């Protein structure tokens, strides 16, 4: 049977996925149909970043700290200024 990853292992995998998505969105911003902007957040408690389409902090790393984090970058939709 497959071993289910622990929450810490899952967080580490999500950190890698988030970093890859951040690099992708910086290189090729989404269209305005997806979002007017994408916001990069950082959580100092887990030293990790993630992307959101709105500015309301929704930390995906731990439900007990869902509001921990702040916007560190705004990536405008392609063609937007």
C-alpha positions in Angstrom: 0.0 0.0 0.0 1.1 3.6 -0.6 2.3 5.6 2.3 0.3 8.8 2.9 2.6 11.9 3.2 2.7 13.7 6.6 1.5 17.3 6.8 5.2 18.4 6.9 5.9 16.5 3.8 2.8 17.9 2.1 3.9 21.4 3.1 7.3 20.9 1.5 5.8 19.6 -1.7 3.4 22.6 -1.8 6.4 25.0 -1.2 8.0 23.5 -4.3 4.8 23.7 -6.4 4.2 27.3 -5.2 7.8 28.4 -6.2 7.3 26.8 -9.6 4.0 28.6 -10.1 5.5 31.9 -9.0 8.3 31.6 -11.5 5.7 30.7 -14.3 3.4 33.6 -13.5 6.3 36.0 -13.4 7.5 34.8 -16.8 4.0 34.6 -18.3 1.4 36.6 -16.4 -2.2 35.4 -16.7 -4.7 37.1 -18.9 -7.2 39.6 -17.4 -9.9 36.9 -17.9 -8.2 34.8 -15.2 -7.5 37.8 -12.8 -6.7 41.4 -13.0 -3.6 40.7 -10.8 -2.1 37.8 -8.9 -0.7 38.5 -5.5 2.4 36.8 -4.0 2.2 36.3 -0.3 4.8 35.3 2.2 4.4 33.6 5.6 7.3 34.2 7.9 6.2 31.4 10.2 6.9 28.7 7.6 9.2 30.9 5.4 7.1 30.1 2.4 5.3 31.9 -0.4 2.1 31.3 -2.4 -0.1 33.0 -5.0 -3.6 34.3 -4.7 -6.0 36.2 -7.0 -7.1 38.4 -4.1 -5.5 40.4 -1.3 -7.3 38.7 1.6 -4.7 36.5 3.2 -5.6 32.9 3.0 -2.5 31.0 4.2 -2.6 27.5 2.8 0.2 26.1 5.0 -1.7 25.9 8.2 -5.4 26.5 9.0 -4.5 27.7 12.5 -2.6 30.6 10.9 -4.9 31.3 7.9 -4.4 35.1 8.2 -0.6 35.0 8.7 1.2 36.4 5.7 1.5 39.6 3.7 1.6 40.6 0.0 5.2 40.8 -1.2 4.5 41.3 -5.0 1.7 42.1 -7.4 1.8 40.5 -10.8 -0.5 42.4 -13.2 -2.4 40.5 -15.9 -0.8 40.3 -19.3 -1.4 43.5 -21.2 -2.3 45.4 -18.0 -0.3 48.3 -16.5 
